[in-house]
Amino acid sequence: MTELSGGPALPQERRVVTSVPGPKSQELMARKQAAVADGIGTVMPVFAARAGGGVLEDVDGNSFIDFGSGIAVTGVGNSAEAVVRRATDQLAKYTHTCVMVTPYEPYVEVCEELARLTPGDHAKKSALFNSGAEAVENAVKIARAYTRRQAVVVFDHGYHGRTNLTMALTSKNMPYKHSFGPFAPEVYRVPVAYPFRWLTGPENCAEEAAAQAIDQISKQVGAENVAAILIEPLLGEGGFIEPAKGFLPRLAQFAKDNGIVFVADEIQSGFCRTGQWFACEDEGIVPDLITTAKGIAGGMPLAAVTGRAEIMDAPHVGGLGGTYGGNPVACAAALGSIETMREMDLAARAKRIEEIMKPRLRKLAEQYDVIGDVRGRGAMLAIELVKPGGKEPDPQTTAALAKACHENGLLVLTTGTYGNVMRFLPPMVIGEALLEEGLDVLEGALAGL
């Protein structure tokens, strides 16, 4: 096998030359099992060697079409030129000072970009962190400091992280919360508008779900006690649920009317992924705070809370921060990632991915009654698998379908509260021929079930 660098120069081809996993990956997996905690799971038992564009190559020389993007992280492609260039340049200057000790320009530049890019023309400020969970946790801190209230409202099927507070915010027990309690108090969960599973039908979903949510908040919590309403505009780990149109505006208006901070968790859906810079733009939502991570820095660890300046300034000096938060190399990578998104118009590329993928997924749903729903926007799409003849979740078939895809050179991820959703998160730079080939693999895997 010829030694190659990753990034855009990597040959854009699917290639399966060994069993999956191959012998080198099997050797490395044995080492992993001996040295790495069992709690760190593995979706696909192959070890990466290099990646770029729309492919990931393993240590055995297999090249997989990438429909995962490291869970929506490498939307600009692995080792994108601008990300590598800017990060390398910064790496040679200094790697760390801690922004709370001696600040540096890349941190300020990222915050300026976030003020420009996020919805709304009001004055905005940001704070940078390491991970999505940190961003969510700090958004709650900021909302509580601003409102002087304690309660936080979240939604069924929501996912917000693995720290103690964000586990409390997250809906699903296994694997995220099981055996890790007790959890942080003053967290309240209400219904979300899930069209496929709404009992009276999708046409009633938005109005009824909003009414139920608002009624529960008002009666069980008291709007005057709520610091924040926190929701993913397009739910991620809960199953790529796109709330029925009208639901989000109702909740945002309720928050505004009652002095509640409305927080959009765009950690998985942000940065062009849904065909817009941020998913909340689809219905004109202007959140008070927005949390971002994943796609922000092309694979480097960075996260942010961005919002109305008066809300962001509520915590006392020293109340926000962290040793590595807004690391200069990660900030440089983020500037390269944003540069790539602008220059390549990756929001438009995400819409084009939807134009290619959604009709084919819908056609497959017509052919295979195991597919109960096709949903999502842009390059954030999913199919929900059910037992034929109804809507009973079918996680076993979902897992078998993913395994068949993996064995035939397509990297896919599963998700969902019931473990029965296959999600598609290709890099937005993926070539159209490779995208079509990935769908061919999916179709062949379905036919072989």
N, C-alpha and C positions, 0 to 999 in steps of 0.2 A: 504494500500500500504506500503510495507516495505521500510524504509528509506535506501537509498544507496548513496554512493559517486558516482560522475561521473568518467570520465576517462575510461581507457581500461577495468576496472572491470564491467562496466555497462552491463547488459544482452543485447546481440546483437539480438534484435528481434523487429519486427513490432507488435504494439499492439494498437488497437483502442477500448477504453472502454467507451467513451462518444461521444456525438456529437462533431464536430470540428467547432468552439471552444467549449470547455466544460464549465461548470458553473463557475469554479474558474477563468478560463481565461476571461470569460465574465465580472466577477466582477472586475478583474484587468484592463481590457480594459476601463471600466467606470472610474476607478481612473486615468488611463492614459489620457483619454480625458479631464478630469478636471484639470490635473496638467501639462501635457506636451504639448508643442506647436504643433498645427495642422500640421505644416510643416514637422514634423518627421513622415513619413509614416510607414506603416506596410505591409509586403508582406503576412504574414500568421498570423492570429489573435489568436495565442496561446502564452502563456508565458512559457519560458523555466524554467525548474527546475534543470536539470542536462543533461550532454551530454558526449559522449565518443565513441571511435571507429567509427562506422558508423551510430550511432543513436543519436537522441535528444529526451529527455523525457520532457513532459510539466507538469504543476502543477496539471492537472487532472489525471495523470497517463497514458496518451497516449504516446506511443513510436513511433517516426517517423523515417523511413529510411532517412538519411541525404544526399541529392544530392546537397547541397548548400555550406557546409563548411563555413558558415558565410561570404559568397562571397569570396571563395578561400583563406580564412585565416587559417582555422584549417586543413591544409593538413596532418599534423602529427596526427590528431585526437584531440578532446577536452581533456584538462587536461592530455596530454601525460606525461608519467612518468618522462622523463628527463627534460621536461619543468617545471613541478611542483617542482621537486627536486632542480634544479638550482635556480629557482626563489625564492623558499622558503628559501633556504640557503642565498641568497643575501638579501632578505627581512629582515632577522634577523640581518644582519650586519649593513646596512644603506639603506635608501630608496631614498635619493637624496642628492647631494651636488651641482649640476650644473657643468657640465664638464668644463665650462668656468671659474669657480671659483677654484675648486680643481678637477683635472681629476682623473680617476679611471681606473683600468685595464680592466674590462669587456668591456668598450667602445673600447679600443685599440684592444682587442681580436676579437670583432665583425668586426672591420675594417680589421684586418689581415685575417680573414676568407673570407671576401668579396673579398679581393685581390687575394686569392687563387682560389675562386670558379668562379668568373666572367670571361668571355671569354678574351683571349689574354694573352701573356706572357710579356707584357710591364710593367714598374713600375706603380703601381696604388696607389691611396689614396681614402679615403672615408670621408664623413660627414654624421652624423646621425640626423634624425628628428623624428617627431611624426606620420606623415600620408603621404599617397601617394601624395596628393595634395602639401604638403610642399616640398616633394622631387622633384616633377616636377618644382615647382616654383623656387627652389634653383638651379636646373639644368640649367634653363634659365638664372638666375643671373650669374652663373659660366661661361656659354657659352658667354654671353655678355661681361663679364669682360675679358675673354681670347681673343676674336676676336675684341673687340672694335667696334662691330656692334650691330644693334638693332633688325632687323627683325627676326621673328620666323615663320617657315613653319610647318604646321600641315596638317592633312588629313581628308577627308570626313569620317564620322562615328567614328571618334576618340573620346575618352573620357580621360580627364586628371585631373578632380577634380572640386571642388565647391568653391574655393577661387576666388577672382576677376580675377586674371591673368589666372588661370586654367579654369574658365568658358569661358574666351575668347578663350582658346585653344580647348575647348570641342565643338564638332559639334552639338549635339542635343539640341534643345531649351527647350522643356518640358520633364521633370520637372527641368532640371538643370540650365537653364539660364533665363527662362521666368520671366519678370518684375524686374530683378536684375541689369540691365545695368545702366549707360554705362560701357563698358568693357575696359580692357587695350588695347592700340593701338599696332601697328606694329606686328599684327598676320595675317598670310595669309594661306588660306586653298586651298588645291589642291586635285585632284582625288586620290583614292586608288584603287588598283587592287582587285575588289570584283567579283570573278568569276561567282557566281550565277546570278548577276544582270548586268554583262557587256553586253552592247547592241550587240556587234558583236560576242559574244560567249566567253566562258572561254579560248579557245585556243589562242585568240588574246589579252587576258586581260593584261598579264604582260607587254608585249612590248608597247601596246597602252597606258596603264595607266601611265607607266613610262615616255613615250615620252610626254604625255600631262602635267604631273606634272612638268617635267624639263622645258618644254616650258613656262609654266605659271610662274615658278620661275624666269626664265631668262628674260622674257619679262615684267612681271608685277611688279616684285620686284627688280630684279638685283641680281645675285648670290653674287656680291661683297658686298651687303648690308645684307646678311643673316648670323646671328649668329649661328642658330641651325636649323636642321631638326629633328623634334620630331615625333616618330611613335611607336605604339604598334606592336611588331612583330606578335602577334596574337591579333587582336582587341577584347576588352572585351565588355563594355557596348554597343558598336555599333552593336553587334550581333555575336560575336565570329567568325569574318571574318578572314579567313586565306588568306593573300594576295597571289595571284598567284605566283608560283615559278619563280624567276628571277627578280621580282619587287624590293624587298628589296636590293639585291646586286647592281642593277642599281642606286638606290637612294644613297646607301652608297658610291659608287664610285664617283658619282657626288659631294657628299659632300666633299670627300677627295680631288678631283681635284680642288675644289674651296675654300678650307680653311674653310669649314663650319663644325661645331661640329655636329656629328651624334649621336643623343640621342635615345636609346632604352628604352621605357617605359615598364618595365617588372613587373609592380606592381601587375597585376592580373595573368600574365602568368609565373612568375618566381618561383624558388625553387621547381623544379621537376614536376611541374604541367603538363607540356606538354610531359613528358617522357624524358626530358633533364633538366639539372639544370636551363637553361634559353632558352626560345623559339628561340632567335636569333641564337643559335648554329645550328639550323636545316639547314640553308644555309651558315653556316660558317661566319656569320656576327660578326665582332669584333667592337662594338660601341665605340665611344670616351668616352661617358658617359652612364651609365645605372642606371635607377631609380628602386628601389625595396621597397616593403612594404608588406602588406597582409600576405603572407605565411612565412615571415621571422622569426616571433617570436611566433608561435603557439597560437596566440590570444592576445598577449600583444601589445600595440601600439608602433610600431617602423617602421622607414623608413630610406632609405639611398640613397645617390648619390655616385656612385663609378665610377672612371674613370682614364684616363691618368694623371699621377702625375703632369705634367706641366700645364694641363688644370685645375685640381682641385686646384692648388696652385695660380691661377691667382687672385682671390679676395684678397683684403687687409686683414690684421689681424683684426678680429672683424667684418668682413663683412658677415660671416656665423655664424649661431648658433641659440639659442633659449633656454629658461629656462629649458624646459623638454626634449629637443632633446637628444636622446641616454640615457634615464633614466637607471640607473644601474640594476633595476629589469627587465626591458624590455630587456636589453642587455643579462642578464643571461638567460632569457627565449629563446632568439634567439640562444644562444650557445647550449641550450638543444634541440631546434628544429633542428638545423643543425646536432647535434649529432644523433638524431633520423633518419633524412634523410639518413645519411651515413650508420648507422648500419643496417637499414632495407632496404636499397637500394630502396628508394621510387621513384626514376626515373624509375626503372624497374617495380615497382608496378603500376605506372601510365600507362606504356605501356601495362601492362597486363589488366588494366581496359579498355583501348581502344580495346584490342583484344576481350574482352567479349562484350562490349557495341556496338561498331560500326556495327558489322554484324547484331545484333538484330535491331538496329535503321534503318539500310538499308532495312531489311526485312519489318519492319513496314512501311517504305516509299513506298515499292512496294504494300503493302496492302491498304494504306490510301493515297489518292491523295491530302489530305490536307497538307501532308509533302512534301514540295518542294525541300528541301536540307538537307543533313546530312553532318556535317563538324566538324573540330577541330582535336586536337591531344591529346594523353595521357588521362588525367583525366580532360580535358577541351573540352567538346564536346557539340554539339547543333543540334537542328532541327529547320528549318525555316518553319513556317506554312503559307500557301497561300490559296486563294480561288481556288477550283478545276478548272482545265482547263487553268490555266495561272500562273502568278507570282504576282498577286495582293496580297499585305500583308493582313493577316487575324488576327488582334490583338484580336478580340472578341473571336474567337475559341481558340486562345492561352490562354487567360485569363480563359475561361471555362475549358480547359484541366488542367491548373494549379490548379484550385479550386477542380476539381474532384480528382486529385492526393492527394492534401492536405487532403481531407475528407476521403481518404482511406489509410492514413498513410505514404505518401511519400512527403517529403519536396523538392520542386523544385522551381526554379527561372525563371522569364521571363526577356527578355532584348531586345535590338535591337532598331535602329533608328525608326523603324515602330511599335515597340511593339509586334512583331510577332515571336520572337525567344524564344524557351525554351532551357535554358542552363543547363548543368549537370556538377557539380563540387564536386563529392563525395570526402570525405577524402581519401587520398591514402592508408590509413590503413584499409579501409572497407573490410570485408570478402566477398569472391566471392559469397557465397550463398545469402547473404544479397543484394549484387549488382544485382544478377539475380532476386530476389524477387521484388526489386524496379522496374526493367524493366517489370516484370509481372503486377505490379500496373499500370504503364504507358500504357501498352498494353490494360488492362481492361478499363482504362479511355478513351482511343481512341475509343474503341469499343462502349462505352456508349455515345459518342457525338451525 
